[in-house]
Amino acid sequence: MNILWYMCAPDGAYPWNPKGSRTMDYSYFQQLAKAYDRLGFTGALFATGAHDVWVLAAALLPQTERMRFLVAIHPGLIAPTLLAKMAATFQEFSRGRLLINVVSGDAKMMGAYGMKLPHDERYTMADEYLSIWHRLMAGESVTYDGKYFSVEGAKLALPAGAGIEAPPLWFGGSSGPAIDVAAKHTDTYLSWGETPEQIKGKVDQVKERAKHYGRELSYGIRLYVIVRETDAEAWEAASWLYDRMDDAAIAGNQRFVSNTDSVGQKRMSEMHGGTKPGNLRDLEVAPNLWAGIGLVRPGPGTAIVGSPDTVIRTLEAYQAAGVDTFILSGMPLLEEAYRFAETVLPRLPVNTELPKAKSYTWSTLFDRDLTAQKAAG
């Protein structure tokens, strides 16, 4: 298994409320990075949030020796040539520890950055963007004039000169266009906290689409974890969090996630319906899987709740569904990273080897798509 922890603000015992929120400054991020590196996690997800993830990841690189950096990018916000140069530089300085999380976002998020493409068109643009990226990272000289991007004589010095491998691409998205881009371009397909049964169906769907491109992917999921010595104690901890989910915090988060065009967010919201029942176990969507955190946090809102044995059984259920990568977190990040690392991690077959990017030849596929685009005008 690949077991990654989370590296993003906000944080705290219950960070949706100022009383439970913790200051996220550079010193604290250094603590987190050193802890994850020391505790034996495969790496950390640098998710989009208050801080720029590339600056944050670069600033924390000297604090680590072995952990991987899963860094988010949004196709189209920076030129593909510049992204390739940034990635090659990070790969050189980290000795190959970069992973890239391709995030298409939703209309609200991308509109804040000046991108106003409809949902499906964002994935059409991402297809073109990643096609250029692959050729650059393969050491090609790229001249291309497409619908969204135009480059002339673009070429990186680092891959050819330093033998730097392209970092693997990770990708999440539940819509048909998203799955097609993932199957065509990426190495690891990510889902938010759906049940093992739901994930099995999605893995099968992506596998079938990947066959169309002659490819095989690995699969991952993003989840919270509430682990205690016993199942009863874990549910008591979940109840403690639940008691602090006030009406204002729930309403504020539901406003934030409303009217989204993200299929993944809609699937998360359906698990709890935006309302807080009297009994927290009413939001147990599968054995030991609790959707309550989604009431107050956007994105993946499902937590594994239980003893170390229960947590391991649940992870193994996901593994049986085809998942080998887990991006986990608890609240607060630092204390729960230690708790998980001391009670669960030693009993898991955790991957601590430096990843190798898969080698693919992209020119034929790219040229075919370019010919089709020109024929369509």
C-alpha positions as CSV (number, residue, x, y, z in Angstrom):
1,M,0.0,0.0,0.0
2,N,0.9,3.6,-0.5
3,I,-0.1,5.5,2.7
4,L,0.0,9.3,2.4
5,W,-1.1,11.8,5.1
6,Y,-2.5,15.3,4.5
7,M,-0.6,18.7,4.3
8,C,-3.1,21.5,4.0
9,A,-4.8,24.2,6.1
10,P,-7.1,24.5,8.0
11,D,-6.1,22.2,10.9
12,G,-7.0,21.8,14.5
13,A,-9.2,19.7,16.8
14,Y,-12.3,20.9,14.9
15,P,-11.0,23.5,12.4
16,W,-14.4,24.5,11.0
17,N,-14.8,26.7,14.2
18,P,-12.3,29.4,15.2
19,K,-12.2,27.8,18.7
20,G,-11.0,24.5,17.3
21,S,-8.6,25.9,14.7
22,R,-4.8,25.9,14.8
23,T,-2.4,28.5,13.3
24,M,-0.9,27.0,10.1
25,D,2.4,28.8,9.7
26,Y,5.8,27.7,8.2
27,S,7.0,26.4,11.6
28,Y,4.0,24.1,12.0
29,F,4.3,22.9,8.4
30,Q,7.9,22.0,9.2
31,Q,6.7,20.0,12.1
32,L,4.3,18.1,9.9
33,A,6.8,17.4,7.2
34,K,9.4,16.1,9.6
35,A,6.9,13.9,11.4
36,Y,5.5,12.4,8.2
37,D,9.1,11.7,7.0
38,R,10.1,10.2,10.3
39,L,7.0,8.1,10.9
40,G,7.2,6.1,7.6
41,F,4.3,7.5,5.5
42,T,4.8,7.1,1.8
43,G,4.3,10.8,1.4
44,A,1.9,13.7,1.8
45,L,-0.8,15.3,-0.3
46,F,-0.2,19.1,-0.7
47,A,-3.8,20.0,-1.5
48,T,-5.1,23.3,-2.8
49,G,-5.8,25.7,0.0
50,A,-4.7,28.9,1.6
51,H,-1.0,28.4,0.7
52,D,0.5,27.9,-2.8
53,V,1.4,24.3,-2.8
54,W,4.5,24.5,-5.0
55,V,6.1,27.2,-2.8
56,L,5.1,25.2,0.3
57,A,6.4,21.9,-1.0
58,A,9.7,23.5,-2.1
59,A,10.1,25.2,1.2
60,L,9.6,21.8,3.1
61,L,11.8,19.7,0.8
62,P,15.0,20.3,3.0
63,Q,13.1,19.1,6.0
64,T,12.7,15.6,4.6
65,E,14.8,12.7,3.3
66,R,12.4,10.1,1.9
67,M,8.7,11.1,1.8
68,R,7.0,11.9,-1.5
69,F,5.4,15.2,-2.3
70,L,2.0,14.9,-4.0
71,V,1.6,18.4,-5.3
72,A,-1.6,19.8,-6.9
73,I,-1.8,21.5,-10.3
74,H,-4.7,23.0,-12.2
75,P,-4.4,22.4,-16.0
76,G,-4.4,25.7,-17.9
77,L,-3.6,28.1,-15.0
78,I,0.1,28.0,-16.0
79,A,1.6,27.1,-19.4
80,P,2.4,23.4,-19.8
81,T,6.0,24.3,-20.6
82,L,6.4,26.2,-17.3
83,L,4.8,23.3,-15.4
84,A,7.2,20.8,-17.0
85,K,10.1,23.0,-16.1
86,M,8.9,23.3,-12.5
87,A,8.4,19.6,-12.2
88,A,11.8,18.7,-13.7
89,T,13.5,21.1,-11.2
90,F,11.6,19.6,-8.3
91,Q,12.5,16.1,-9.5
92,E,16.2,17.0,-9.6
93,F,16.3,18.6,-6.2
94,S,14.2,16.0,-4.5
95,R,15.9,13.0,-6.2
96,G,12.7,11.9,-7.8
97,R,10.2,12.3,-5.0
98,L,7.6,14.4,-6.8
99,L,4.1,13.2,-7.6
100,I,1.6,15.5,-9.4
101,N,-2.1,15.6,-8.5
102,V,-4.0,16.9,-11.6
103,V,-7.0,18.9,-10.2
104,S,-9.6,20.2,-12.6
105,G,-11.6,21.8,-9.8
106,D,-15.1,23.2,-10.2
107,A,-16.5,26.3,-11.9
108,K,-16.5,28.3,-8.7
109,M,-12.9,27.5,-7.9
110,M,-11.6,28.0,-11.4
111,G,-13.6,31.1,-11.9
112,A,-11.7,32.7,-9.0
113,Y,-8.5,32.2,-11.1
114,G,-10.0,33.7,-14.3
115,M,-10.8,30.4,-16.0
116,K,-14.5,30.2,-17.1
117,L,-14.7,27.0,-19.1
118,P,-17.8,24.8,-18.7
119,H,-17.3,21.5,-16.9
120,D,-16.8,19.2,-19.9
121,E,-14.6,21.7,-21.7
122,R,-12.2,21.9,-18.7
123,Y,-11.4,18.2,-19.4
124,T,-11.1,18.7,-23.1
125,M,-8.6,21.4,-22.3
126,A,-6.8,19.2,-19.8
127,D,-6.5,16.5,-22.5
128,E,-4.6,18.9,-24.7
129,Y,-2.5,20.3,-21.8
130,L,-1.4,16.8,-20.6
131,S,-0.6,15.7,-24.2
132,I,1.9,18.6,-24.5
133,W,3.2,17.8,-21.0
134,H,4.0,14.2,-21.8
135,R,6.0,15.1,-24.9
136,L,8.0,17.7,-23.0
137,M,8.8,15.4,-20.2
138,A,9.9,12.8,-22.7
139,G,12.5,15.2,-23.9
140,E,10.8,16.1,-27.2
141,S,11.0,19.5,-28.9
142,V,7.3,20.5,-29.2
143,T,5.7,22.8,-31.6
144,Y,1.9,22.8,-31.4
145,D,-1.0,25.1,-32.2
146,G,-4.2,23.8,-30.7
147,K,-7.5,25.1,-29.5
148,Y,-6.3,26.0,-26.0
149,F,-2.5,26.1,-26.2
150,S,0.2,27.1,-28.6
151,V,3.9,26.4,-28.2
152,E,6.8,26.8,-30.6
153,G,10.1,24.9,-30.2
154,A,9.4,24.1,-26.5
155,K,12.0,21.8,-25.0
156,L,13.3,21.1,-21.5
157,A,17.0,21.0,-20.9
158,L,16.8,19.0,-17.6
159,P,15.3,15.7,-18.7
160,A,17.8,15.1,-21.4
161,G,20.7,16.6,-19.5
162,A,20.1,15.0,-16.1
163,G,18.2,11.8,-16.8
164,I,15.2,13.0,-14.8
165,E,12.1,10.8,-15.0
166,A,8.7,12.3,-15.4
167,P,6.8,12.4,-12.1
168,P,3.7,10.1,-12.1
169,L,0.4,11.9,-12.6
170,W,-2.5,11.3,-10.1
171,F,-6.0,12.4,-11.0
172,G,-9.5,12.5,-9.5
173,G,-12.9,13.0,-11.2
174,S,-16.1,11.1,-11.3
175,S,-17.7,12.4,-14.6
176,G,-17.3,10.6,-17.9
177,P,-15.0,13.2,-19.4
178,A,-12.8,13.1,-16.2
179,I,-12.5,9.3,-16.3
180,D,-11.5,9.5,-20.0
181,V,-8.7,12.0,-19.3
182,A,-7.6,9.9,-16.3
183,A,-7.5,6.7,-18.4
184,K,-5.6,8.3,-21.2
185,H,-3.0,10.3,-19.3
186,T,-2.5,9.5,-15.7
187,D,-0.9,6.8,-13.5
188,T,-3.1,6.8,-10.4
189,Y,-6.9,7.4,-10.4
190,L,-8.2,8.9,-7.1
191,S,-11.6,8.9,-5.6
192,W,-13.1,10.7,-2.6
193,G,-14.5,8.8,0.3
194,E,-17.0,6.5,-1.2
195,T,-17.7,3.0,0.1
196,P,-15.7,-0.1,-1.0
197,E,-18.7,-1.3,-3.0
198,Q,-19.0,2.1,-4.8
199,I,-15.2,2.2,-5.4
200,K,-15.3,-1.3,-7.0
201,G,-17.7,-0.1,-9.6
202,K,-15.7,3.0,-10.3
203,V,-12.4,1.0,-10.6
204,D,-14.0,-1.4,-13.0
205,Q,-15.3,1.6,-15.1
206,V,-11.9,3.3,-15.2
207,K,-10.1,0.0,-16.0
208,E,-12.4,-0.6,-19.0
209,R,-11.8,2.9,-20.3
210,A,-8.0,2.5,-19.8
211,K,-8.1,-0.6,-22.0
212,H,-9.2,1.6,-24.8
213,Y,-5.8,3.4,-24.6
214,G,-3.8,0.3,-23.9
215,R,-3.0,1.3,-20.4
216,E,-3.2,0.2,-16.8
217,L,-3.7,2.4,-13.8
218,S,-3.4,2.1,-10.0
219,Y,-6.2,3.4,-7.8
220,G,-6.4,5.4,-4.6
221,I,-8.9,7.0,-2.2
222,R,-8.9,10.0,0.1
223,L,-10.4,9.4,3.6
224,Y,-10.4,10.6,7.2
225,V,-9.5,8.3,10.0
226,I,-10.7,8.3,13.6
227,V,-8.7,5.5,15.3
228,R,-8.7,4.7,19.0
229,E,-7.9,1.6,21.1
230,T,-11.5,0.2,20.8
231,D,-14.4,0.7,18.4
232,A,-16.4,2.3,21.2
233,E,-13.7,4.8,22.0
234,A,-13.4,5.7,18.3
235,W,-17.1,6.4,18.1
236,E,-16.9,8.5,21.2
237,A,-14.2,10.6,19.5
238,A,-16.5,10.9,16.5
239,S,-19.3,11.9,18.8
240,W,-17.1,14.6,20.3
241,L,-16.5,16.1,16.8
242,Y,-20.2,15.7,16.0
243,D,-21.2,17.7,19.1
244,R,-19.0,20.6,17.8
245,M,-20.7,20.7,14.4
246,D,-22.9,23.7,15.0
247,D,-25.7,24.9,12.7
248,A,-23.7,27.9,11.5
249,A,-20.7,25.7,10.5
250,I,-23.0,23.2,8.7
251,A,-24.9,25.9,6.9
252,G,-21.7,27.7,5.9
253,N,-20.2,24.6,4.4
254,Q,-23.3,23.6,2.6
255,R,-23.5,27.1,1.0
256,F,-19.9,26.7,-0.1
257,V,-20.5,23.3,-1.8
258,S,-23.9,24.2,-3.3
259,N,-24.4,24.8,-7.0
260,T,-21.1,23.0,-7.7
261,D,-20.5,21.3,-11.1
262,S,-18.2,18.8,-9.5
263,V,-19.7,15.3,-9.8
264,G,-17.4,14.1,-6.9
265,Q,-18.7,16.8,-4.6
266,K,-22.3,16.0,-5.4
267,R,-21.6,12.3,-4.6
268,M,-20.1,13.3,-1.2
269,S,-23.0,15.6,-0.4
270,E,-25.5,12.8,-1.2
271,M,-24.1,10.8,1.7
272,H,-25.3,13.2,4.3
273,G,-27.9,15.4,2.6
274,G,-26.6,18.5,4.3
275,T,-28.6,17.9,7.5
276,K,-27.4,16.7,10.9
277,P,-29.5,13.8,12.3
278,G,-29.9,13.4,16.1
279,N,-27.9,10.2,16.0
280,L,-24.4,10.4,14.4
281,R,-24.6,6.7,13.5
282,D,-27.4,7.6,11.0
283,L,-24.6,8.8,8.8
284,E,-22.7,5.5,8.9
285,V,-22.9,4.8,5.1
286,A,-21.1,1.4,5.4
287,P,-19.7,-0.6,8.3
288,N,-17.4,1.8,10.2
289,L,-17.6,4.5,7.4
290,W,-19.0,7.8,8.7
291,A,-20.1,10.6,6.4
292,G,-20.5,13.2,9.2
293,I,-17.3,15.2,8.5
294,G,-18.8,16.1,5.1
295,L,-21.3,18.3,6.9
296,V,-18.6,20.8,7.8
297,R,-15.8,20.2,5.4
298,P,-15.9,20.3,1.6
299,G,-14.4,17.6,-0.6
300,P,-14.0,14.1,0.8
301,G,-16.0,13.9,4.0
302,T,-15.9,10.2,4.9
303,A,-14.0,8.8,7.9
304,I,-13.0,5.3,8.9
305,V,-14.0,5.0,12.6
306,G,-12.8,2.2,14.8
307,S,-10.0,0.3,16.5
308,P,-6.7,-0.5,14.7
309,D,-8.1,-3.9,13.8
310,T,-11.3,-2.3,12.4
311,V,-9.3,0.3,10.4
312,I,-7.1,-2.3,8.9
313,R,-10.1,-4.5,7.9
314,T,-11.6,-1.5,6.2
315,L,-8.5,-0.6,4.3
316,E,-8.2,-4.3,3.3
317,A,-11.8,-4.1,2.0
318,Y,-10.8,-1.2,-0.2
319,Q,-7.7,-3.1,-1.3
320,A,-10.0,-6.0,-2.3
321,A,-11.9,-3.5,-4.4
322,G,-8.7,-2.6,-6.3
323,V,-7.4,0.3,-4.2
324,D,-3.7,0.3,-3.3
325,T,-3.2,4.0,-2.4
326,F,-4.7,5.7,0.6
327,I,-4.5,9.5,1.3
328,L,-5.6,9.7,5.0
329,S,-5.8,12.4,7.7
330,G,-7.2,13.0,11.2
331,M,-7.8,16.1,13.3
332,P,-5.4,17.5,14.3
333,L,-3.0,16.4,11.6
334,L,0.1,16.1,13.7
335,E,-1.3,14.2,16.7
336,E,-3.4,11.9,14.6
337,A,-0.5,11.2,12.3
338,Y,1.4,9.9,15.3
339,R,-1.6,8.0,16.6
340,F,-2.1,6.2,13.2
341,A,1.7,5.6,12.7
342,E,2.0,4.0,16.1
343,T,-1.2,1.9,16.1
344,V,-1.9,1.0,12.5
345,L,1.0,1.8,10.1
346,P,3.4,-0.9,11.5
347,R,0.9,-3.6,10.6
348,L,0.5,-2.4,7.0
349,P,2.7,-3.3,3.9
350,V,3.6,0.3,3.3
351,N,5.5,1.3,0.2
352,T,8.6,3.3,1.1
353,E,10.5,2.8,-2.2
354,L,11.0,5.8,-4.5
355,P,8.3,5.6,-7.3
356,K,9.2,5.0,-10.9
357,A,7.2,6.7,-13.6
358,K,5.8,4.4,-16.2
359,S,7.2,4.8,-19.7
360,Y,4.8,5.5,-22.5
361,T,5.1,6.7,-26.1
362,W,2.7,9.6,-26.5
363,S,3.6,10.9,-29.9
364,T,1.4,8.5,-31.9
365,L,-1.6,9.2,-29.7
366,F,-1.0,12.9,-29.7
367,D,-0.6,13.1,-33.5
368,R,-3.8,11.1,-34.0
369,D,-5.7,13.6,-31.8
370,L,-4.2,16.6,-33.5
371,T,-5.2,15.2,-36.9
372,A,-8.8,14.7,-35.7
373,Q,-8.9,18.2,-34.3
374,K,-7.8,19.7,-37.6
375,A,-10.3,17.6,-39.5
376,A,-13.0,18.9,-37.2
377,G,-12.0,22.5,-37.8
